[in-house]
Structure formats: structure tokens, C-alpha cells
Amino acid sequence: MSVPAFVSLLGIVIVVGISMYNEELNVGIVAIAFAILIGAVFAGIPATKVMQSWPIDLFMILSGVTFLFGIATTNGTMDKVTANAIRLAGGNTAMIPFIVFALITIITTIGPGNIATVTLMAPVAMAIAGRIKLSAFLMTLLVVGAANGAAFSPISPTGIISQFFVTKMAPEMASIGKPLGDLDVMAWRVYLDCEIAQMIGNMGGFFLLGGAAWMLQQKHSTLSIDEVAAKPEPFTRHQWMTVGAVVALVLLVILPGLSIMKPIFTPAVMNVLGNGKAPNVGALAFMLATALLILNAGDSKTVVKSMPWSVIIMVGGMGILIEIMDKAGGLGALVDIIATVSGPVTVTGVLGFVTGIISAYSSSSGVVMPMFLPLVPGLVKSVGGDPVSMIASINVGSHMVDTSPLSLFGAVCLACAAANEDKGKLFRKLLIWGFSMSLVGAALCYVFFGLLGL
């Protein structure tokens, strides 16, 4: 192993270690500093050149999408959508957890992403759990499982991050005889893979650890839906505009891919919507958000403050470090290490386990995915196997452990638990469950993506 490769590998280990030790520190800033030092001192890459590695395409897409859904959140649209959806249960309280699960899945899929959705929905869901006497632990499994299952929608931030790295690796995969095919189709395949894995893990846990017994008890419940979710005020004109913008975003992402719509979505139209061939969700989001601002449906200053800048900076900074690590030979060295303990089938389980362990202490989308997704081409060369299965294993493994109270999602649910919950006991249960998911995630990845090749 060359000195630059060793130093870059050591650098990524230190940066990831810092992110695991101090969650308050934005590791993206640290990653940029390490990238500059490694690049300039050991790889002969000037600092200005290092900083040009910032993933501008990813930054623009994430900024556009999170801004549009920031409008939907800050102008009250999402709150009313949530309240109306919960009220669909009527007097059947046993249906409420599944409505929460479905609602979080849908909201995450259409664009806000798992972080924004959990932040929005966890206080509501945990308050509802207290009212219907459902364990906060079981509700956490549903909230996190639903959000992370849908997180890899191609139009949500985590799915965008995944697709960014997949798009970067596509030419290399084609050159080694393992083409990824239609990237849009592959993105939805990864989405479904992650949805199935999260449902098996977290929904299975819900039923086995008390959810089924709780549902049977609800046959005698006399709780009114008004006690669970008060009837909201009707949607305002600006909120209907926001709903229309979100629907338009989803349609403009999906419709251009349908053959029947080709006469409408000509190359000239697609130049406006994207790159001439496919829509760019960031460009669409910026245009729709601007229309809402002009129509006074949102306050730009408030929305900008609500955007997840810490995650965006984290992903961008890690992107720079991974780029320099690749040029210094560190990625190749890491591939060799993983290849020594993996085969074409077992590599999926190894990736699921390693990403799960690291993610339990660190950011799944901000640190773990940017670190491991670029390894896929090298692993395919070294051990063989299916690249899409490896991508799905990294994504699933890194997100199965997020119920841990050491992660953002587990911590938010813990903080929002009802006053009658023993939070010390809840902390321990979430911690044990979160860490056990590193093993469960590894097993799921090995069986589904390795043995069965789904």
C-alpha cells in the first residue's frame, strides 16, 4: 500500500471516528480540512483543486428539493395533511399505527425525505401513541421503519444521494462489463429493496414484541378520533397551491419516462426540466418553489432557516474527502480489505453488517453512504457479484440501525415520548434493538441480495 493510500485511509478512519464520538460536530467541515491536508501534502493536489471536488450537482438537487418541502412544512400544509390522514381511522384505533406507517411512507416518498419526515411526524406519532396506549417503543419502530423504508425514493434527499453516487459509478461499471442498465429503473428497484427490508425488520418487530396483542385489545376501545387528532381547519388557498406544486413535482418526474408522453416531453421541453433526456428533480423543485414564493405561499427567509444545512454540508464535505481518497489510492486499499473477508455472495452480508455498525454511531446518509457506495465498482472487480445488490446492502445496512437512541431518529422519538413513558427503559430497549439491527440487516442483505439476488 502506497503512503498516500495509507494516509487517505487513515484520514477517513479518523474522520468517521470523530463523527461517531462527537455528533454535535459537523463532520463535513472536518472532512474538507482532512481532504485539503491529504491532497496537498501527500497526493500533490493543491487546496484550490481539492475544493473544486465539491459535488455541485448533488448540492443543487438537495437544496431545491428541501427548499420546496420547506415551504410545505412552514406554511402548515404538511400539518393539515397529517391530521386529515390520521382521522381516516375513525373509531378503529387499531388502524391508527398503520395509517401512521402509510402516511410517513407516502410523505417520505414524494420528496421531503426521511430526516424531514421524522422531524415532522415523530412528535405527532409519539403523542398519538400515548393517547391510544401504544408503547412508545413500538411506535418508534413504525416511524423509523416507514421513513427509512421510503428514504430511497429517487425524489427524496437520501435517494438523491444514493443515485448521485450510482450515476458516478455507472461509466466504470459499464467498462468492466457490469452495466447498471436504466438508472431510473434501478433507483426504484433499490427503493423497493429497502422498503421490503425495513418492513420485515421493523414491522416484524412491531407485531412480535407487543403490537399484535395491543391490536386485539383495541376491540373494546371507546376512544374517539377527536381525542387522537382534532379536526383541522380547511386548507387555505396557499396550502392548496402547495399541494398542487408537490403533485406537479411527482408527475413531472414520472411522466417523462412513459413512452406515451414522449410527444409532449420533447428534447426542448426536457432541456428546461433537466438535461434534455431526463428530468432533474432539483431544477423542477426550484421552479415550483419560485412560483409558490411569487404567489406568496411561502416565506423564503423562514424556509431557508428550516432547510437541513448540516446534512447538506456533511454530504458535500464527505464527497470531497472520498474524491481525494480515491485519487490517493485509499478507496482501492479499502476494497482490498473488504475483499479479503468476502465472496460474491457473502459480500452483501459483510457490507450490511459493517455499514450498520458504523451507522449506529454516525450519519447514515451523510457519512456511511458517501464512504461505502464508491467502493462498489472495486468490489465487483475483486470479488464479483451483483453491483445493485451491493448498493442495496449498503443502503439497507446503514439505515436498519436508526432506531438506536444514539442516532437522530431514535433520539427524536425518545425525546417526544409521552410523559408516562419510562424514558430510561425506552432508551435501553431502543439501544438494544438498534444494535441488533446490524445483525438483522446483515442477515437480510445476505439472504435477499446475496443468496436470492433480489
N, C-alpha and C positions, 0 to 999 in steps of 0.2 A: 504494500500500500504506500503510495507516494505521500510526502509530507503535506502538500495542500489537501489531499483527500482526507488524511487523518485529522488535520486541524479542522476542516469543514465538518467532518463527522462529530468531532469533539464539540464544536461550536453548537451544532443542532441539539446535541445531548444536553449541553449546559442551558440553552435557551428553553428547551422543553422542561428541564428540571426547574428552572426559575418559574415557569408558568404553573407547574404543579405545586410549588412551595408558596408562591405569593399570587393569589388570584386577583388581588387589587391592582397589581402592576400590569399595564397593557404590554403584553409580550411582543406585539407588533413593533413597538418602538425599539425594544431591546434587540429584536431580530434584525432591524435595519442597521443598528450600530455594529452588531456582530458581522453582518454581511460586508459592511464597509471595511472593517479591520481584516477579515479573512481575505476579501478580494484584493485589497490594496497591498497588504503585507505578504501574503503567501501565494496569491494566484496572479499577481501582476495586472489587476483590473482597477483602474482609477476610481476614486469615490464617486465622481460625477457619472461614470459609466454604470456603476453599481446601482445608483438611484434611478437610472433610466429603466431598470428592470421592474419598476412598479407596474403591476397588472392593470393598466388603464382601462381596458375593455371591461374587466370584472368590476372595477370601481364604478364605472358609469352605469352598468346594469344594476348593481346593488343599490346605488344612490337613487336611481329612477324608481325602482320598484318600492323601496322602503319609503320614499317620499310620497308616492301615490297612496299607499296604505296608511301612511301617517295622517293624511287628510281624512281618510275614512275613520280613523280612530279618534282624532282630536275633535272632529265635528259631531261626534255622537252616533254616527251611523252604525258602527260595529256594536255598540251597547244595545241599540234597539233591535238589531238583527238577533243578537244573543237572547234577549228577553223574550222575543216573539217565538224563537225556536224552542226554548225551554217550556213555554206554555203549551206547546203541542202535546205534551204528555197528559194534559187534562187531569183527571183524578187518578191516573195509573202511575203511582210513584215508582214502580218497578221499572218503568220505561225511561225514567229521567237519566240514569247513568249512560244509557245507550244513546240517548239524544245528545248528551254532552259529548260523548265519544264521536258521534257522527258530525256534530257541529264543528268540533275542533278539527276533525279531518278535513271537512269541506273548506273551512276558513284558511287552514294552513295550505291546502292545495291551490287555492285560487290566487295566492300571492304574498300575504304578509309573512309567511314562513313560521317555523316552529318557535323561535325566540319571541317574536311579537305576539303570537297567538297565546303562548303560555303566560306571558306577562299580562295579557288582556283577560284571559279566561280563568287563570288559577284562582284569583280572589273570588270570582263568581262561583266557580265549581266547588271550592272548599267551603264556602258559605252554604251552598245548597246541600253539601254532604252533611253539615251539622244539622240542618233543618230536617232532613229526611232520615237522620240517624244512621248514615252510612259511614263506615270507618274512613278517616282521612287517608289512611294508608292505601285502601282500595281505590279511592277517588284519585290519588296521585298516580297509581298505575294506569288508570284510564286517561288522565290528562296528558301524561308524558308519552304513553304509548300511542295515543292518537296523533299528537303533534309530531313526534319523531317518525311515525309511520308514513305520514304525508309530507314530511320535510323535503323529500327529494323530487317533488313536483318541479318540472323544468322552469316554472314561472315563479318559484319561491326562492328566497336567498340561498338556502342550503343546497337546493337542487341546482341553482345557477353556479355556485362554487364548484360542485361536482362536475357539471357539464363543461365548465371552463377548463379544468384540468384534463378532462376526457378529450375535448376538442384539440388541446395542445398535443396530446399523445397520439391522435389519430393518424397523422402522416407517418410517424415512426412505426406504428402498428401495421400500417399498410406495407411499409418497406420490408418488414420481416415476415410477410405472408399471413398476418393475422388481422385483416381489416375489420374495423368495428361496424361496418355497414352504415345504414342510415342512423345518424347520431340522434335524431329526434325520436325515432322508434326505440333506440337503445336507452334513451333517457327515461322513457315511460316504463320500459322493462325494469330498470333499476328502481324506479318508484314503486312498482308493484312488488318487487322482491322485498324491499324494505317494509312495505305495508304488511305483507304476509308475516315476515319475521317478527315485527313488533306486535302484531295481533296474537300470534302464538305465544310469545313471551309474556306480554303484559295482560292481554285479555284472558289468557290461560291462568295466569296468577290470580286475577280478579275472581274467577269462578272457584278455583281450588282453595283459596285462602279466606273464603267467607262470603263472596259475592252471591253464590248460588243460594246459600242459607238465608242471606238478607232478602233476596228476591221472594223466597217463599213466605217470609214474614209479612211482606207488603200486601198480601191478600186481605189482611184485616186492617189496613191503613185507612184512616179517615182524613188524611191531610189534604187541605185544599191547595190547588195550584197557585192561588193568590198568596198563600203563605210562603211559597217557594220562590216565585217570580211575579212581582207586581206587574199589572198591565201597563206597558209603556205608552207614552204619548204617540200620536200618529207621526209618521215620517214627515219632515219638513221638505220644502221644495229643494233645498240644497242637499239634503240627505238622499232624496230620490236621484238627483243628479250624480251623486257619488256612487250609488248603486249602479246606475247606468254606465258610469265610467269603468267600474270593475267588471261588469258584464262585457263591455266592449273590449277590454284588455284580454279577457279569456277568449272571446270569439276571434279577435284579430291574431291571436297566437295559434289557434287551432284551425280556423277555416282555410288559410292559405295552403295548408298541406293536403287539402282534399282536392282530388282531380277535377271534380265538378265545378270547383271555384276558380280554376286556372284562368278562364277568360276574364274574370273580374280582377284578380290579383296579378296583373301583368308585371313585367320587369320594371316598368316605370313606377308603378304603384309600390312595388316591393323595395325600390330604392328609397322611398320615403319611410316605409315601415321597417326596413332592415338593411340587408346587404345586397339587395337585388334578387336574391333567391329565397331567403328565409326571413321571417320577422325577427326583430331584435326587441325583446321584452323591455329592455331599458329605454330604448327610443320611444316605444309606444307609451310607456309609463310617464315619461317626461312630457309628451304631447298632451296626454289626457289630464295629467296633473295641472298643466298650464291652463287648459280650458276651464278646469274647476276653479283655479285661482282667479281667472278673469271674471268668472261668474260669481265671485265672492262666496264660493262654497267651502273655502278653507283659508286659514291664516298661515302664510308661509313661514313667519318667524316661529310660531308655535310648532309647526310641523318639523322644521329643521331641528329644533331642540329635541323632538321626540325620536329622531332617527337613531338607529343603533351604531353610532360612530365608532364606538370602541371595538365592535366586531369587525367593521369595515377596515379600520386601521390594522387590526390584528391580522386579518386575512392578507391584506396588502403587504404588510411587513414580512410575514412568513413567506409570502410569494417571492419577495426579493431574496431572502436568505436561501430558499430552496433553489432558486435560479443560480446563485453563486455557488452553492454546494454542488450542483450538477456540473458546472464548468470546472470546479476544482477536483472533481472525481469522487466526491463524497457519496453521491447517490449510488454510483456503481459499487462502492465498498459496502454500503448498507444492503444492497441487493444480494451481494455475495454472502453476507452474514445470514440473512433470512433463507437463502437458497440452501445453505448447509444443513438446515433442520427441516426442509420442506421437500415435498414432491409435487407433481402436477395436480394431485387431488388434495393432499393434506395442506397445501399452501393456503387454501381458503380458511381452514380452521386456525392455522397459525396467525394469519392476518387478523381474523376476527378476535382472537384472544389478545394479541399484543396491542391492537388499537383500543380494545376495551379497557385494558389495564391502564394505559396512558390517559385515555379519555376520562376515566373516573376522577382524575386529579386535574385535568386540563380541558381546554376548549375543544369540543368535537369538530366543529366546522372551522374554527379559527386556527387551530394548531395541528390536530391529528390528520385531518383530510389533506391539507396542503403538504404535509410531510410524507404521507404514505401513497397517495394517488400517483405522484410522479414515478414511483418505483415499479409500477405495473409493467411497462414495456421491458425493463431489465429482467423482471421476474419471469416473464413469458419466454424471454431468450434463454434464461438459465435453467428453469425447471419445467417449462412447457405449461400446459393448462389453458383455460379459457380466460381471456382478459376481462370479459364482462363479469364473470363470476368473482374475479379478484376485486374488481371495482365495487361490486355489491357487498362483498365481505368486509372491505374497509369501511364502507358507509354504514352497514348494519352494526359491525363490531364497535365502531366509535360512538354509536348512538344508543345501544342497548343499555348502557350503564347510567343513563342520565337521570334515573330516579334517585341516585345517590344524593344525600343532602350536601355532599361536597361539590356537586355540580349546580349550575344555575337553576335548572328546572326543579330538582329536588328541594333546593333551598327555598325557592319561591313558594312551592306548595307547603313546605313545613311552616314558613312564616305566616301563611294565610290560613292555616288550620284553625278550626273552631276553638273557642276558649275552653270548652270542656275536654279537649284532647290532651292527653299526656304527651307533651312535645319531646320530652326526653326519650320516652318509649318509642314514639314515632320516629325520632332521629335514628335510633338503633335499628329499627325494622327497615327503614329506607336504606341505611348504610349496608346492612347485610344483603338486602335484595339487590341493591345496585352492584355490589361486588360479585354476587353470584351470577349476575347477568353477563359478566365477562366470560364465564364458563358456558353459560347457556348460549350466548351469542356465538362463541366459538363452535359449539356443537351444531347449532342451526346452520352456520356458514359451511361447516364441513359436510353435513348431510345434504342440505338443499343445493348448495352451489358447487360442492366438490363431488360427492357421490352421485347425486341425481342430476347435476348440471342444469338446474333451473335458471 
